[in-house]
Amino acid sequence: MRALHLETTGMPPRLVDLPIPKPGPGQIRVRIAACGLNFADLLMIKGQYQDTPESPFTLGMEVAGTIDALGEGVDGFTLGMRVAVFGGQGGLADYGVFAANRAVALPETMSMTDAAAFQIAYGTTHLALDHRARLQPGETLLVTGAAGGVGLTAVELGKLMGARVIACARGADKLAIAAAAGADHLVDAETPDLRAAFKALGGADVVYDAVGGAQWTAAFRTARPEGRLLPIGFASGEVPQIPANHLLVKNLTVIGLYWGGYMNFRPEILTQSLTTLMGWHAQGRLTPHVSHILPLDRALEGLELLRTRQATGKVVITL
């Protein structure tokens, strides 16, 4: 089978031929139809992600496909079943072997492309806004990187949850995408004084920051008293700095979230969240935005689109 393999962290991944793996006890083998790309894939290549597998490994964190083999002791799954899997690795290949408890059955209303674009972005955002930040109807949500993979889902879900949404993104085209997802107010990330722009809109009760750097600083400084701030990602390359004295003065809360970590200590939280999200998708209330669909032999091109921030929403690789 073909696989985008990383032999050593820090080196470019290569498309190679590998043997088709066999599932062990408690595992399923999936004939992969689509794999969603994530900014974390770029960090893994450099060995900078908090959950980077030991080299060598195949890239690709989330997939959709069809079960074609079952390991010993697997219940609740059948051959031919359509599933989505958050495997953490192994997705950019024709076949993948994954723990069965990481798979969810797909509703017939969800395409393979939507499923591959769905789990991490929507799952991260729903857990962040609902379970961690407790976003309430009528509150103001400020989203940075609002046209990116997770940022766009924050705009969409925030609006669905009844919030007033301020979207910050770079350029008119990306802001138009955020507006189409439901944003009430738009702020160009190139605005010379972002802090003043956010303040003019009244600040935010909840900040969902996927960028870090200057955008985090401006959002932090304009958060309302008792605001909750979620440092979700650092696409700018600058990890947010948190001045504790400002937390005290304004009674702010900074909330950490690693979506995949819940798989290890409270997997039922992920399951409940995904069940809710897939129900909303089936009702037509969520529409994954996929800006690029590319074949496996162009996966490196897809990763470059993420690195240079040319993509909006998700990039999906089909197999």
C-alpha positions as a Markdown table, in Angstrom:
| # | Residue | x | y | z |
|---|---|---|---|---|
| 1 | Met | 0.0 | 0.0 | 0.0 |
| 2 | Arg | 1.0 | 3.7 | -0.4 |
| 3 | Ala | 1.8 | 5.7 | 2.7 |
| 4 | Leu | 3.2 | 9.2 | 3.5 |
| 5 | His | 5.9 | 8.1 | 5.8 |
| 6 | Leu | 8.1 | 10.0 | 8.2 |
| 7 | Glu | 11.4 | 8.2 | 8.7 |
| 8 | Thr | 12.9 | 10.8 | 11.1 |
| 9 | Thr | 11.5 | 13.9 | 12.7 |
| 10 | Gly | 12.9 | 17.0 | 11.1 |
| 11 | Met | 13.2 | 15.4 | 7.7 |
| 12 | Pro | 10.6 | 15.7 | 4.8 |
| 13 | Pro | 8.1 | 12.8 | 4.7 |
| 14 | Arg | 8.1 | 10.5 | 1.6 |
| 15 | Leu | 5.4 | 8.6 | -0.2 |
| 16 | Val | 6.5 | 4.9 | 0.1 |
| 17 | Asp | 5.2 | 1.4 | -0.4 |
| 18 | Leu | 4.5 | -0.6 | 2.8 |
| 19 | Pro | 2.9 | -3.9 | 3.5 |
| 20 | Ile | -0.8 | -3.8 | 4.3 |
| 21 | Pro | -1.1 | -4.2 | 8.1 |
| 22 | Lys | -3.1 | -6.8 | 9.9 |
| 23 | Pro | -5.4 | -5.9 | 12.8 |
| 24 | Gly | -4.5 | -7.2 | 16.2 |
| 25 | Pro | -6.8 | -7.8 | 19.2 |
| 26 | Gly | -9.2 | -5.0 | 19.7 |
| 27 | Gln | -8.3 | -3.4 | 16.4 |
| 28 | Ile | -10.0 | -2.7 | 13.0 |
| 29 | Arg | -8.5 | -2.3 | 9.6 |
| 30 | Val | -9.9 | 0.5 | 7.5 |
| 31 | Arg | -9.7 | 0.9 | 3.8 |
| 32 | Ile | -9.2 | 4.7 | 3.9 |
| 33 | Ala | -11.2 | 6.9 | 1.6 |
| 34 | Ala | -10.2 | 10.3 | 3.0 |
| 35 | Cys | -7.9 | 11.8 | 5.5 |
| 36 | Gly | -8.1 | 15.3 | 7.0 |
| 37 | Leu | -4.9 | 17.4 | 7.3 |
| 38 | Asn | -4.2 | 19.3 | 10.5 |
| 39 | Phe | -1.7 | 21.9 | 11.6 |
| 40 | Ala | -0.5 | 19.3 | 14.1 |
| 41 | Asp | 0.8 | 17.2 | 11.2 |
| 42 | Leu | 3.3 | 20.0 | 10.4 |
| 43 | Leu | 4.4 | 20.1 | 14.1 |
| 44 | Met | 4.8 | 16.3 | 14.1 |
| 45 | Ile | 7.2 | 16.5 | 11.1 |
| 46 | Lys | 9.4 | 18.9 | 13.1 |
| 47 | Gly | 9.0 | 16.8 | 16.3 |
| 48 | Gln | 7.3 | 19.7 | 18.1 |
| 49 | Tyr | 3.8 | 18.3 | 18.7 |
| 50 | Gln | 2.9 | 17.3 | 22.2 |
| 51 | Asp | 1.8 | 13.8 | 21.1 |
| 52 | Thr | 4.3 | 13.1 | 18.3 |
| 53 | Pro | 4.6 | 9.3 | 17.7 |
| 54 | Glu | 8.0 | 7.7 | 17.8 |
| 55 | Ser | 9.6 | 7.6 | 14.3 |
| 56 | Pro | 9.2 | 6.1 | 11.8 |
| 57 | Phe | 5.4 | 6.5 | 11.4 |
| 58 | Thr | 2.8 | 7.4 | 8.8 |
| 59 | Leu | 1.2 | 10.9 | 9.0 |
| 60 | Gly | -2.5 | 11.5 | 9.1 |
| 61 | Met | -4.5 | 12.0 | 12.3 |
| 62 | Glu | -8.2 | 11.6 | 11.2 |
| 63 | Val | -9.7 | 9.4 | 8.6 |
| 64 | Ala | -12.9 | 8.1 | 7.1 |
| 65 | Gly | -13.3 | 4.8 | 5.3 |
| 66 | Thr | -14.7 | 1.3 | 5.3 |
| 67 | Ile | -13.9 | -1.5 | 7.7 |
| 68 | Asp | -12.4 | -4.4 | 5.8 |
| 69 | Ala | -10.9 | -6.6 | 8.6 |
| 70 | Leu | -11.6 | -7.1 | 12.3 |
| 71 | Gly | -9.2 | -8.1 | 15.0 |
| 72 | Glu | -10.0 | -10.6 | 17.8 |
| 73 | Gly | -12.5 | -9.4 | 20.4 |
| 74 | Val | -14.0 | -6.5 | 18.4 |
| 75 | Asp | -17.7 | -6.0 | 19.1 |
| 76 | Gly | -20.1 | -3.5 | 17.6 |
| 77 | Phe | -18.4 | -3.2 | 14.2 |
| 78 | Thr | -19.0 | -5.2 | 11.0 |
| 79 | Leu | -17.2 | -5.6 | 7.7 |
| 80 | Gly | -18.2 | -2.9 | 5.3 |
| 81 | Met | -19.2 | -0.5 | 8.0 |
| 82 | Arg | -18.5 | 3.2 | 7.2 |
| 83 | Val | -16.5 | 4.8 | 10.0 |
| 84 | Ala | -14.5 | 7.8 | 11.0 |
| 85 | Val | -11.4 | 7.3 | 13.2 |
| 86 | Phe | -9.2 | 9.7 | 15.2 |
| 87 | Gly | -6.1 | 7.5 | 15.1 |
| 88 | Gly | -3.5 | 10.2 | 15.8 |
| 89 | Gln | -1.3 | 8.8 | 13.0 |
| 90 | Gly | -1.5 | 6.3 | 10.1 |
| 91 | Gly | -4.2 | 8.1 | 8.1 |
| 92 | Leu | -2.3 | 9.1 | 4.9 |
| 93 | Ala | -2.2 | 5.6 | 3.6 |
| 94 | Asp | -4.5 | 3.2 | 1.6 |
| 95 | Tyr | -5.2 | 1.1 | 4.7 |
| 96 | Gly | -4.8 | 1.8 | 8.4 |
| 97 | Val | -5.1 | -0.3 | 11.6 |
| 98 | Phe | -6.7 | 1.5 | 14.5 |
| 99 | Ala | -8.1 | 0.7 | 18.0 |
| 100 | Ala | -11.8 | 0.0 | 17.6 |
| 101 | Asn | -12.6 | 2.3 | 20.5 |
| 102 | Arg | -11.3 | 5.2 | 18.4 |
| 103 | Ala | -13.9 | 4.6 | 15.7 |
| 104 | Val | -17.4 | 6.0 | 15.3 |
| 105 | Ala | -20.0 | 4.7 | 12.8 |
| 106 | Leu | -20.9 | 7.3 | 10.1 |
| 107 | Pro | -24.5 | 8.3 | 9.4 |
| 108 | Glu | -25.5 | 7.8 | 5.8 |
| 109 | Thr | -26.0 | 11.5 | 5.5 |
| 110 | Met | -22.3 | 12.2 | 6.0 |
| 111 | Ser | -19.9 | 11.9 | 3.1 |
| 112 | Met | -16.4 | 10.5 | 3.5 |
| 113 | Thr | -14.9 | 13.9 | 2.8 |
| 114 | Asp | -17.1 | 15.6 | 5.4 |
| 115 | Ala | -16.2 | 12.9 | 7.9 |
| 116 | Ala | -12.5 | 13.3 | 7.4 |
| 117 | Ala | -12.8 | 17.0 | 7.9 |
| 118 | Phe | -15.1 | 16.7 | 10.9 |
| 119 | Gln | -13.7 | 15.1 | 14.0 |
| 120 | Ile | -10.8 | 17.2 | 15.2 |
| 121 | Ala | -12.0 | 20.6 | 14.1 |
| 122 | Tyr | -15.6 | 20.4 | 15.3 |
| 123 | Gly | -14.7 | 18.1 | 18.2 |
| 124 | Thr | -12.0 | 20.5 | 19.5 |
| 125 | Thr | -14.3 | 23.5 | 19.2 |
| 126 | His | -17.4 | 21.9 | 20.7 |
| 127 | Leu | -15.4 | 20.6 | 23.7 |
| 128 | Ala | -13.7 | 24.0 | 24.1 |
| 129 | Leu | -16.8 | 26.1 | 23.9 |
| 130 | Asp | -19.3 | 23.8 | 25.6 |
| 131 | His | -17.5 | 21.6 | 28.1 |
| 132 | Arg | -14.6 | 23.9 | 29.0 |
| 133 | Ala | -15.6 | 27.5 | 28.5 |
| 134 | Arg | -19.4 | 27.0 | 29.1 |
| 135 | Leu | -20.3 | 29.5 | 26.4 |
| 136 | Gln | -23.8 | 30.9 | 27.1 |
| 137 | Pro | -26.4 | 32.3 | 24.7 |
| 138 | Gly | -26.1 | 36.1 | 24.4 |
| 139 | Glu | -22.4 | 36.1 | 25.3 |
| 140 | Thr | -19.7 | 37.5 | 22.9 |
| 141 | Leu | -17.2 | 35.1 | 21.4 |
| 142 | Leu | -14.0 | 36.4 | 19.8 |
| 143 | Val | -12.4 | 34.0 | 17.3 |
| 144 | Thr | -8.9 | 34.5 | 15.8 |
| 145 | Gly | -7.8 | 32.6 | 12.7 |
| 146 | Ala | -11.6 | 32.6 | 12.0 |
| 147 | Ala | -11.3 | 31.1 | 8.5 |
| 148 | Gly | -8.9 | 28.3 | 9.4 |
| 149 | Gly | -9.6 | 24.6 | 10.2 |
| 150 | Val | -10.7 | 25.1 | 13.8 |
| 151 | Gly | -11.4 | 28.8 | 13.8 |
| 152 | Leu | -14.2 | 28.5 | 11.2 |
| 153 | Thr | -15.9 | 25.8 | 13.2 |
| 154 | Ala | -15.7 | 28.1 | 16.3 |
| 155 | Val | -17.6 | 30.8 | 14.3 |
| 156 | Glu | -20.2 | 28.3 | 13.1 |
| 157 | Leu | -20.7 | 26.5 | 16.5 |
| 158 | Gly | -20.6 | 29.8 | 18.5 |
| 159 | Lys | -23.4 | 31.1 | 16.4 |
| 160 | Leu | -25.3 | 27.9 | 16.7 |
| 161 | Met | -24.9 | 28.1 | 20.5 |
| 162 | Gly | -26.4 | 31.5 | 20.6 |
| 163 | Ala | -23.3 | 33.7 | 20.9 |
| 164 | Arg | -22.6 | 37.1 | 19.3 |
| 165 | Val | -19.5 | 36.2 | 17.2 |
| 166 | Ile | -16.5 | 38.5 | 16.4 |
| 167 | Ala | -14.3 | 36.9 | 13.7 |
| 168 | Cys | -10.7 | 38.0 | 13.1 |
| 169 | Ala | -9.0 | 36.7 | 9.9 |
| 170 | Arg | -6.5 | 38.0 | 7.3 |
| 171 | Gly | -8.0 | 39.7 | 4.2 |
| 172 | Ala | -11.4 | 40.3 | 2.7 |
| 173 | Asp | -11.7 | 36.8 | 1.2 |
| 174 | Lys | -11.2 | 35.0 | 4.5 |
| 175 | Leu | -13.5 | 37.4 | 6.3 |
| 176 | Ala | -16.2 | 36.7 | 3.7 |
| 177 | Ile | -15.9 | 33.0 | 4.6 |
| 178 | Ala | -16.2 | 33.7 | 8.3 |
| 179 | Ala | -19.3 | 35.9 | 7.6 |
| 180 | Ala | -20.9 | 33.1 | 5.6 |
| 181 | Ala | -20.4 | 30.9 | 8.7 |
| 182 | Gly | -22.4 | 33.3 | 10.8 |
| 183 | Ala | -20.0 | 35.9 | 12.2 |
| 184 | Asp | -21.7 | 39.1 | 13.4 |
| 185 | His | -18.6 | 41.3 | 13.3 |
| 186 | Leu | -15.4 | 41.1 | 11.1 |
| 187 | Val | -12.0 | 42.3 | 12.0 |
| 188 | Asp | -9.0 | 42.1 | 9.6 |
| 189 | Ala | -6.0 | 40.6 | 11.3 |
| 190 | Glu | -3.9 | 43.2 | 9.5 |
| 191 | Thr | -5.6 | 46.1 | 11.3 |
| 192 | Pro | -2.8 | 48.2 | 12.8 |
| 193 | Asp | -4.4 | 48.4 | 16.3 |
| 194 | Leu | -6.2 | 45.2 | 16.9 |
| 195 | Arg | -6.7 | 46.0 | 20.5 |
| 196 | Ala | -8.6 | 49.1 | 19.7 |
| 197 | Ala | -10.7 | 47.3 | 17.0 |
| 198 | Phe | -11.7 | 44.5 | 19.5 |
| 199 | Lys | -12.4 | 47.1 | 22.2 |
| 200 | Ala | -14.6 | 49.1 | 19.9 |
| 201 | Leu | -16.8 | 46.0 | 19.6 |
| 202 | Gly | -17.1 | 45.7 | 23.3 |
| 203 | Gly | -14.5 | 43.0 | 24.0 |
| 204 | Ala | -15.4 | 39.3 | 24.6 |
| 205 | Asp | -16.7 | 37.0 | 27.2 |
| 206 | Val | -14.9 | 34.0 | 25.6 |
| 207 | Val | -11.8 | 34.2 | 23.4 |
| 208 | Tyr | -11.0 | 31.3 | 21.1 |
| 209 | Asp | -7.5 | 31.8 | 19.8 |
| 210 | Ala | -5.9 | 29.6 | 17.2 |
| 211 | Val | -3.1 | 32.0 | 16.2 |
| 212 | Gly | -1.2 | 33.3 | 19.2 |
| 213 | Gly | 1.2 | 36.2 | 18.9 |
| 214 | Ala | -0.1 | 39.7 | 18.5 |
| 215 | Gln | -3.7 | 38.5 | 18.0 |
| 216 | Trp | -3.7 | 36.7 | 21.4 |
| 217 | Thr | -2.2 | 39.8 | 23.1 |
| 218 | Ala | -4.9 | 42.1 | 21.7 |
| 219 | Ala | -7.7 | 39.6 | 22.5 |
| 220 | Phe | -6.4 | 39.1 | 26.0 |
| 221 | Arg | -6.2 | 42.8 | 26.7 |
| 222 | Thr | -9.8 | 43.4 | 25.6 |
| 223 | Ala | -11.4 | 40.4 | 27.4 |
| 224 | Arg | -14.3 | 41.4 | 29.6 |
| 225 | Pro | -14.2 | 40.9 | 33.4 |
| 226 | Glu | -14.6 | 37.2 | 34.2 |
| 227 | Gly | -13.7 | 36.4 | 30.6 |
| 228 | Arg | -12.6 | 32.9 | 29.6 |
| 229 | Leu | -9.7 | 32.5 | 27.2 |
| 230 | Leu | -8.9 | 29.4 | 25.2 |
| 231 | Pro | -5.4 | 29.3 | 23.7 |
| 232 | Ile | -6.2 | 26.6 | 21.1 |
| 233 | Gly | -3.3 | 26.9 | 18.7 |
| 234 | Phe | -0.2 | 28.9 | 17.7 |
| 235 | Ala | -0.4 | 29.2 | 13.9 |
| 236 | Ser | 1.7 | 32.4 | 14.1 |
| 237 | Gly | 4.5 | 30.4 | 15.6 |
| 238 | Glu | 4.4 | 32.5 | 18.8 |
| 239 | Val | 3.1 | 30.7 | 21.9 |
| 240 | Pro | 0.8 | 33.0 | 23.9 |
| 241 | Gln | 2.3 | 34.6 | 27.0 |
| 242 | Ile | -0.1 | 35.1 | 30.0 |
| 243 | Pro | 0.6 | 37.9 | 32.5 |
| 244 | Ala | -0.8 | 36.6 | 35.8 |
| 245 | Asn | -1.3 | 40.1 | 37.1 |
| 246 | His | -3.9 | 40.9 | 34.4 |
| 247 | Leu | -5.7 | 37.6 | 35.3 |
| 248 | Leu | -6.1 | 38.9 | 38.8 |
| 249 | Val | -7.2 | 42.4 | 38.0 |
| 250 | Lys | -9.9 | 41.4 | 35.6 |
| 251 | Asn | -10.8 | 38.0 | 37.1 |
| 252 | Leu | -9.9 | 36.2 | 33.9 |
| 253 | Thr | -9.6 | 32.5 | 33.4 |
| 254 | Val | -7.2 | 30.9 | 30.8 |
| 255 | Ile | -8.4 | 27.4 | 29.9 |
| 256 | Gly | -6.2 | 24.7 | 28.5 |
| 257 | Leu | -7.6 | 22.1 | 26.0 |
| 258 | Tyr | -6.1 | 19.1 | 24.3 |
| 259 | Trp | -8.9 | 17.3 | 22.5 |
| 260 | Gly | -7.1 | 14.1 | 21.9 |
| 261 | Gly | -6.1 | 13.9 | 25.6 |
| 262 | Tyr | -9.7 | 13.1 | 26.6 |
| 263 | Met | -9.3 | 9.8 | 24.8 |
| 264 | Asn | -7.0 | 8.7 | 27.6 |
| 265 | Phe | -8.8 | 9.8 | 30.7 |
| 266 | Arg | -12.5 | 10.7 | 29.8 |
| 267 | Pro | -13.3 | 9.1 | 26.4 |
| 268 | Glu | -17.1 | 9.3 | 27.1 |
| 269 | Ile | -16.8 | 13.1 | 26.9 |
| 270 | Leu | -15.5 | 12.8 | 23.3 |
| 271 | Thr | -18.2 | 10.3 | 22.4 |
| 272 | Gln | -21.0 | 12.4 | 23.8 |
| 273 | Ser | -19.6 | 15.5 | 22.0 |
| 274 | Leu | -19.3 | 13.7 | 18.6 |
| 275 | Thr | -22.8 | 12.2 | 19.0 |
| 276 | Thr | -24.1 | 15.8 | 19.4 |
| 277 | Leu | -22.1 | 17.1 | 16.5 |
| 278 | Met | -23.1 | 14.3 | 14.1 |
| 279 | Gly | -26.7 | 14.9 | 15.0 |
| 280 | Trp | -26.4 | 18.5 | 14.2 |
| 281 | His | -24.8 | 17.6 | 10.9 |
| 282 | Ala | -27.6 | 15.2 | 10.1 |
| 283 | Gln | -30.1 | 18.0 | 10.7 |
| 284 | Gly | -28.2 | 20.2 | 8.3 |
| 285 | Arg | -27.1 | 22.6 | 11.0 |
| 286 | Leu | -23.3 | 22.1 | 10.4 |
| 287 | Thr | -21.6 | 22.4 | 7.0 |
| 288 | Pro | -17.9 | 21.5 | 7.0 |
| 289 | His | -15.9 | 23.9 | 4.8 |
| 290 | Val | -13.2 | 22.1 | 2.7 |
| 291 | Ser | -11.2 | 24.4 | 0.6 |
| 292 | His | -9.0 | 21.8 | -1.1 |
| 293 | Ile | -9.4 | 18.1 | -1.9 |
| 294 | Leu | -6.2 | 16.5 | -3.2 |
| 295 | Pro | -5.0 | 13.0 | -4.0 |
| 296 | Leu | -2.4 | 11.2 | -1.8 |
| 297 | Asp | 0.4 | 12.0 | -4.2 |
| 298 | Arg | -0.2 | 15.7 | -3.6 |
| 299 | Ala | -0.4 | 15.4 | 0.2 |
| 300 | Leu | 2.8 | 17.5 | 0.6 |
| 301 | Glu | 1.2 | 20.2 | -1.4 |
| 302 | Gly | -1.8 | 20.1 | 1.0 |
| 303 | Leu | 0.5 | 20.4 | 4.0 |
| 304 | Glu | 2.2 | 23.4 | 2.4 |
| 305 | Leu | -1.2 | 25.0 | 2.0 |
| 306 | Leu | -1.6 | 24.8 | 5.7 |
| 307 | Arg | 1.9 | 26.0 | 6.5 |
| 308 | Thr | 1.5 | 29.1 | 4.3 |
| 309 | Arg | -2.1 | 29.7 | 5.5 |
| 310 | Gln | -3.5 | 29.5 | 2.0 |
| 311 | Ala | -6.2 | 27.1 | 2.9 |
| 312 | Thr | -9.5 | 27.9 | 4.5 |
| 313 | Gly | -11.5 | 25.4 | 6.6 |
| 314 | Lys | -10.0 | 22.0 | 6.0 |
| 315 | Val | -7.7 | 20.3 | 3.4 |
| 316 | Val | -8.7 | 16.7 | 2.7 |
| 317 | Ile | -6.6 | 14.0 | 1.0 |
| 318 | Thr | -8.6 | 11.4 | -0.9 |
| 319 | Leu | -7.4 | 7.8 | -1.5 |
